[in-house]
């Protein structure tokens, strides 16, 4: 059994709710999860101070768990090199300095391989839409990244659970009615071909658990809600607690309770592997 604490969209900065971060730290310390997965948007405006607070959160989690973290669109200083004009290294310079030089890390634990996938590339031609609000918001998966994932999973034991940690939601949000990725169908098709068991993502600011059926097998999508004051539709903040076994994937949503000042059990979904 592998236990995973999945959180996303922490937004350290102006939208932060300090007692929620403290409650998460208490949960991680108490249950000693095997893996803590953070699927992007650690910062609000990619500022050094925000990343420093996120780094402290990660260091605390590393006292009891292995941590895998990838950047989100808020972690990208896209205005420093829009449309790849200028030094693209500036886009994630602060993230790399304070969080991790590797923006697509791989974490291997007994029975499971977690592969990071950076879907946040700043403002590029491929992610433009007719909505001005979409600037720097939409994500994309490049072909070279798919090939890297294939190689990563090919090097894992055949019986390993295959997990992708990414930021943008590949399934349409219930309230937003929007995908986070520009090339959702191609990405999900590639995941199915690689026999990916589970995708951990965020971005939509609404918790959700989906099962995508494919011809050969299905893929479970765990979308964690934001931990800040920016939850969609006035819903409470949330995180996901996951149990992985050779037989099944169990995802429980933990919902913030203002009265309890804690994350309390919400709905649970189980899927046969």
Secondary structure as GFF3:
##gff-version 3
##sequence-region A 1 273
A	DSSP	beta_strand	2	7	.	.	.	ID=ss1
A	DSSP	alpha_helix	18	31	.	.	.	ID=ss2
A	DSSP	beta_strand	35	39	.	.	.	ID=ss3
A	DSSP	alpha_helix	48	61	.	.	.	ID=ss4
A	DSSP	beta_strand	66	70	.	.	.	ID=ss5
A	DSSP	three_ten_helix	73	75	.	.	.	ID=ss6
A	DSSP	three_ten_helix	78	80	.	.	.	ID=ss7
A	DSSP	three_ten_helix	82	84	.	.	.	ID=ss8
A	DSSP	three_ten_helix	88	90	.	.	.	ID=ss9
A	DSSP	alpha_helix	93	98	.	.	.	ID=ss10
A	DSSP	beta_strand	106	109	.	.	.	ID=ss11
A	DSSP	beta_strand	112	117	.	.	.	ID=ss12
A	DSSP	three_ten_helix	125	127	.	.	.	ID=ss13
A	DSSP	three_ten_helix	132	134	.	.	.	ID=ss14
A	DSSP	alpha_helix	143	154	.	.	.	ID=ss15
A	DSSP	beta_strand	161	166	.	.	.	ID=ss16
A	DSSP	alpha_helix	184	193	.	.	.	ID=ss17
A	DSSP	beta_strand	198	201	.	.	.	ID=ss18
A	DSSP	beta_strand	208	213	.	.	.	ID=ss19
A	DSSP	beta_strand	218	223	.	.	.	ID=ss20
A	DSSP	three_ten_helix	232	234	.	.	.	ID=ss21
A	DSSP	beta_strand	238	244	.	.	.	ID=ss22
A	DSSP	beta_strand	248	257	.	.	.	ID=ss23
A	DSSP	beta_strand	262	272	.	.	.	ID=ss24
###
